[in-house]
Amino acid sequence: MLSNSVATFSLYSDLYARFRPAYPEALYQWLLPQCSEYERAWDCATGNGQTAVRLGDSFARVDATDISSAQLGQAEAHNQVYYRECPAEVTPFDDASFDLITVSQALHWFHFPSFWPEVGRVLKPGGVFAAWGYHLCRVSPEVDRAAAILTSIIEPFWSSRCQILWDGYSTAGCPLPALETPELAIECDWTLEQYLGFLNTLSASKLCKQTLGEHVLDDASGRIARAWGDGGQARRVGMPLSLLVARRPLS
C-alpha cells in the first residue's frame, strides 16, 4: 500500500469503525458460492474488520491484515479471524494459501506492480479474488445539493489514486481472468448523525480538516442538516458498488 495512506487511514479510526456502512448481504450471497473450498480467506486492508468478520462465518480461518495499527485496534473480534499488521504487497503467507482474497474499499491504494504478483503467489489455483468499493452517495435532491457544497470543499484533497475506484477498477490491471458480476448497492437507513459521520470518514475530508482546521466543514455540514430536516429521522442512503472479481486458473 502506498506509504502516505498509512497516516490517512489512522486518522479518526474510531469514527471509521462507527460510521462506515455495512456491505450488502447480497454481495456475500453471490460471492461465496464462487468459491470451491472454504478453508482459508485473506481480507486485505481489513480496516474495521467488517468483511473479515462476515467471512469468518463461512471460512475455517480468515487472515485479516492492515497497515494501520489504529484501524486494527478498532476491529471486531471473531473466533475465526486472525488480525495482523501487514502491508498488502509483502506478506508472510505461504504459497497457494487462500481460497478467497477480498479487498473492501482499498484496492486503489495499493502498489499494483507488487500487489498482483503477491495475489498470484498466495491464491490457490481456482481461488477467487474479489475487490469492491463505492464513491457515489445519494439521499434526496435537497440533501444531495447541500452535500455537493461539502464535496466541493474537499475535492482538492482526494488522492489521484481514487480515480481507479471511480473508473470501476477498469484501470487496476488485474492479471487474472475476470468474472461477470451483478449490479449491487449498499442501502442503509441513516440518521443525520450517521450520514455526517460517514462524510467525515472520507479520506479527503480527513486530510482537508487536518490541513485547514477541524471546523472547515462546519458550514457545509450545517447546510446538510437544514436540508435533512429532523436529524433523528432516518433516510434511505444508496451507494452503488463497483466490483472486480477474478479467478486464478487451475493451471
FENPEHU-V754042 format. One record per residue. N is the residue number from 1. RES is the residue in one letter. NEAR is the number of other ideal C-beta (glycine too) atoms within 12 Angstrom. Layout:
{{N & RES & NEAR} {N & RES & NEAR}}
This chain:
{{1 & M & 36} {2 & L & 28} {3 & S & 15} {4 & N & 18} {5 & S & 31} {6 & V & 23} {7 & A & 21} {8 & T & 36} {9 & F & 37} {10 & S & 26} {11 & L & 29} {12 & Y & 31} {13 & S & 28} {14 & D & 19} {15 & L & 27} {16 & Y & 36} {17 & A & 27} {18 & R & 21} {19 & F & 30} {20 & R & 39} {21 & P & 32} {22 & A & 29} {23 & Y & 37} {24 & P & 28} {25 & E & 15} {26 & A & 20} {27 & L & 36} {28 & Y & 29} {29 & Q & 15} {30 & W & 24} {31 & L & 39} {32 & L & 26} {33 & P & 15} {34 & Q & 29} {35 & C & 31} {36 & S & 17} {37 & E & 22} {38 & Y & 25} {39 & E & 22} {40 & R & 31} {41 & A & 46} {42 & W & 45} {43 & D & 47} {44 & C & 43} {45 & A & 43} {46 & T & 45} {47 & G & 44} {48 & N & 40} {49 & G & 38} {50 & Q & 36} {51 & T & 45} {52 & A & 42} {53 & V & 32} {54 & R & 32} {55 & L & 41} {56 & G & 32} {57 & D & 20} {58 & S & 29} {59 & F & 36} {60 & A & 20} {61 & R & 26} {62 & V & 40} {63 & D & 37} {64 & A & 43} {65 & T & 42} {66 & D & 41} {67 & I & 33} {68 & S & 35} {69 & S & 19} {70 & A & 24} {71 & Q & 39} {72 & L & 31} {73 & G & 20} {74 & Q & 28} {75 & A & 35} {76 & E & 27} {77 & A & 18} {78 & H & 26} {79 & N & 14} {80 & Q & 25} {81 & V & 33} {82 & Y & 30} {83 & Y & 30} {84 & R & 26} {85 & E & 25} {86 & C & 27} {87 & P & 26} {88 & A & 40} {89 & E & 25} {90 & V & 19} {91 & T & 31} {92 & P & 17} {93 & F & 26} {94 & D & 14} {95 & D & 18} {96 & A & 22} {97 & S & 26} {98 & F & 41} {99 & D & 35} {100 & L & 46} {101 & I & 51} {102 & T & 51} {103 & V & 46} {104 & S & 42} {105 & Q & 42} {106 & A & 41} {107 & L & 42} {108 & H & 39} {109 & W & 37} {110 & F & 35} {111 & H & 24} {112 & F & 26} {113 & P & 13} {114 & S & 18} {115 & F & 34} {116 & W & 28} {117 & P & 22} {118 & E & 32} {119 & V & 42} {120 & G & 24} {121 & R & 25} {122 & V & 34} {123 & L & 39} {124 & K & 31} {125 & P & 21} {126 & G & 22} {127 & G & 36} {128 & V & 40} {129 & F & 42} {130 & A & 44} {131 & A & 45} {132 & W & 39} {133 & G & 39} {134 & Y & 36} {135 & H & 26} {136 & L & 21} {137 & C & 32} {138 & R & 25} {139 & V & 34} {140 & S & 20} {141 & P & 11} {142 & E & 18} {143 & V & 32} {144 & D & 23} {145 & R & 20} {146 & A & 29} {147 & A & 35} {148 & A & 23} {149 & I & 23} {150 & L & 35} {151 & T & 27} {152 & S & 18} {153 & I & 29} {154 & I & 31} {155 & E & 17} {156 & P & 16} {157 & F & 26} {158 & W & 25} {159 & S & 25} {160 & S & 18} {161 & R & 27} {162 & C & 30} {163 & Q & 16} {164 & I & 30} {165 & L & 36} {166 & W & 21} {167 & D & 19} {168 & G & 26} {169 & Y & 35} {170 & S & 17} {171 & T & 19} {172 & A & 35} {173 & G & 22} {174 & C & 32} {175 & P & 21} {176 & L & 26} {177 & P & 16} {178 & A & 23} {179 & L & 22} {180 & E & 13} {181 & T & 24} {182 & P & 18} {183 & E & 15} {184 & L & 26} {185 & A & 24} {186 & I & 32} {187 & E & 25} {188 & C & 25} {189 & D & 17} {190 & W & 33} {191 & T & 23} {192 & L & 31} {193 & E & 23} {194 & Q & 28} {195 & Y & 38} {196 & L & 34} {197 & G & 26} {198 & F & 34} {199 & L & 41} {200 & N & 35} {201 & T & 34} {202 & L & 38} {203 & S & 38} {204 & A & 31} {205 & S & 36} {206 & K & 30} {207 & L & 29} {208 & C & 29} {209 & K & 29} {210 & Q & 21} {211 & T & 18} {212 & L & 18} {213 & G & 11} {214 & E & 16} {215 & H & 14} {216 & V & 23} {217 & L & 34} {218 & D & 19} {219 & D & 15} {220 & A & 28} {221 & S & 33} {222 & G & 18} {223 & R & 26} {224 & I & 36} {225 & A & 27} {226 & R & 18} {227 & A & 27} {228 & W & 31} {229 & G & 18} {230 & D & 13} {231 & G & 22} {232 & G & 13} {233 & Q & 19} {234 & A & 19} {235 & R & 29} {236 & R & 19} {237 & V & 33} {238 & G & 24} {239 & M & 29} {240 & P & 24} {241 & L & 33} {242 & S & 34} {243 & L & 39} {244 & L & 38} {245 & V & 35} {246 & A & 34} {247 & R & 31} {248 & R & 32} {249 & P & 15} {250 & L & 12} {251 & S & 5}}
